[in-house]
Structure formats: structure tokens, C-alpha cells
Amino acid sequence: MHDVRLNSILDNDFYKITMQNAVVKLFPSQIVKYEFINRGKHHFPEGFDVALREAVTKMAELKLTKEEKKFLERTCPYLDLPYLDFLEGYHYDPSEVKIHQEGNDIKVTVEGLWYRAILWEVPLLSLISELHYEMNHMERDSNEVVMSKTLEKAEQLNKLGVNFAEFGTRRRHSYKVQNLVMEALIQKKDSTFIGSSNVHFAMKYNVKPIGTHAHEWFMFHGAEYGFKMANQLALEHWVDVYRGDLGVALSDTYTTDVFFQQFDKKFAKLFDGVRHDSGDPLEFADKTIAHYQKNGINPLFKYIIFSDGLNLEKVEEITNYCRGKIGISFGIGTNLTNDVGLKPMNIVMKLIGVQAPNNDWIPTVKLSDEHGKYTGDPKMIELAKEFLRIKN
């Protein structure tokens, strides 16, 4: 019996909430499929599927509390009130999740209406991570060490004078470790720590929930409308729903070069900035600055959120390079919530298909700026590259 469970329906990344609000509004009848990808070839012990199923089943009991609803109303005025009423009545449906173990590998898929299935990805990854460490009997650093490491990092980031947020829910060591990290991060009064992507912890520690949209938003649009229209329509639909709020655009679903061809003056002015999630961060900074300048926009009035596998060395290098050229902010994930003396997991869960009106599945793809991070059906990847004239 493993008592690994979720404590709140808001124990999730904020961009899942913001995307769910948009999906309820714009795509209420789309059916989609997600798949777990064990990138790090991690070893799952016997009975892992049973323990995971148990944790998933318990998630059906979660519901939005009155306090949580009030927090969202107060903190996120751009979320529609009918959506918050919907969320209050929402329950996870464990039958949407299929779990199957073969030897030491685990297969997990989620299928269902997009507006329902969208909330599964992050909690499933965090449960898989936590169960993996527990069932493999791996000893982590003590609470004191976790706290002191976090305080030290916060101190260094403070010295650099850069804003940073905690982005570590999906690959956290455990709920307890993320809680310790948050406790440490809010201790310093004049800190440059600005918030968390985890809505539950943002509420618990009275900081800002941070996030806009994820790759799946663009991947869905690629499958639904074609690769050439994907970036443009994804951004257009985002603007239709949020009217200028939540203005950070994710840039690398179909490579940054393709993104900037379509991120025209209207979008460049309307969005506050862009998020970097793959490829060389300094090259990305150069491309972003050049793009703003070409469109007659002062890059210092815009900003980049860097969120790709960050540690303190990377943050320092990026800060020194970008300072005085463009606004910057950092979303630090695994390096905060899974720096406990054990190897962090390399796991993801991706949108893999969108159901067409004739019930056929249209595969989705992601062509990030690192080839190792390309995901999707190989034929569809080649097709997308051809359509978008991506040479490599």
C-alpha cells in the first residue's frame, strides 16, 4: 500500500487551467489522446502499475473547494466565471487513463474530450515520479539539506537580480519536496522570486500562479488546421479568449525560425514576450531581439522567459548575455524540486492525436529546436518539415 496521492485539484501547472478555460470556450467537442514517454528509460518495479492505478483512482475524489474558487476569482480575473463554475463541478474520470506494465516499462495513455483530459498530464507525471523513487527505495537528502540548497540558490539568484519562478511540478521528487522548496523560497522578504507554476502552491504560499499555454495548444492547431496555420491560429485564438492578458507566447513547437516568420508586428506588439524551451538560449535571445528591432519595437519593453533545463550556471550565463538588451525572467523546474541527491527523471507526456470528424486519428507533432525533442509520428514529422520548409 503506497499512500502517494494528490491533495488538491489545483496541484497542477497553471497553464493547464488557462488552456482548459480556452478549450471549454472554443473546442468543447474535440477528442484527443496523450501518451507517456519514458525518455530516460527508467526502471519501474513490479506492481508499479497497480500503485499508479490506485493513486489515479483516488483523484476522482478531488474537487475545487470554495476557498480555491475564491483564490482563482481574485487572482485570475481573466478566467471566465462560467468556467470557474464548470471547474467547481469537475471531477477526474479515472476511466480516461489506461495503465499497462510490461516488465520494467510502463505504458500510460489518456483519451477523452480535450476539455476534460487536459488536466491529467502534470499530475500523472508527478505521481509517476514520486512512486518511482518510493518503490525503488531511493533515499533522498534530508529536509534540512533540501531547504538549505534552495535558500542558497535563491540567494545566488537574488545577487544576479533576476526574477525567477518555480516551474517544477511535473518532475518533482515528491509533493513534500516541492512544499519544502516553496517554504524556503518565500522566506526572504526582498527576494526576486515571483511565483509558481503550481496553482495549489501559489495559493498556499500567497504568490502569483504563472503560466500561459503549452506545446499542446500549438500541436492541436497543427493537427486541426494544418502546420502552416498552426502558430498563427493558435495565437489568434489565444488573443480571442484572453484579450491581451496572459501574454507570453511559446515559440518552439514548430521551430523558432518558423515561429518568428509568423509572429508578425501585431502579435509582437500584443504579446508581452516569448518563452524559450529548447535549443541554444543565447542564439534564441539574439533572434528574439533582432525580431523586435526589425518590427520597430524596443526589446527592453519586452521579455523572454527562459525555462529549458535551467541550473544556476545557465541562468548566470543567460543573464550576463541578455542584460541591457531585453527583459528576462526564469522558470526553474527540476533543479529546484528534484535536486535531492538522486538522478532526476526524464519523463514527458505528450498530446499524440486529435480525432477527426470521421473518427480517424490525426497524429500531432512537435519540432522543437533540438532534434532529440522531436515528438510524434515519423511520417507526420517529415510532412511537417516539408510543409514548413525545415531543411535539417
Secondary structure, 3 states (H helix, E strand, C coil): CCCCCCCCCCCCEHHHHHHHHHHHHHCCCCEEEEEEECCCCCCCCCCHHHHHHHHHHHHHHCCCCHHHHHHHHHHCCCCCHHHHHHHHHCCCCHHHEEEEEECCEEEEEEEEEHHHHCCCHHHHHHHHHHHHHHHCCCCCCCHHHHHHHHHHHHHHHHHHCCEEEECCCCCCCCHHHHHHHHHHHCCCCCCCEEEECEHHHHHHCCCEECCCCCHHHHHHHHHHHCHHHHHHHHHHHHHHHHCCCCCEEECCCECHHHHHHHCCHHHHHHCCEEEECCCCHHHHHHHHHHHHHHCCCCHHHCEEEECCCCCHHHHHHHHHHHCCCCEEEEEECHHHHCCCCCCCCCCEEEEEEEECCCCCEEECEEECCCHHHCEECHHHHHHHHHHCCCCC
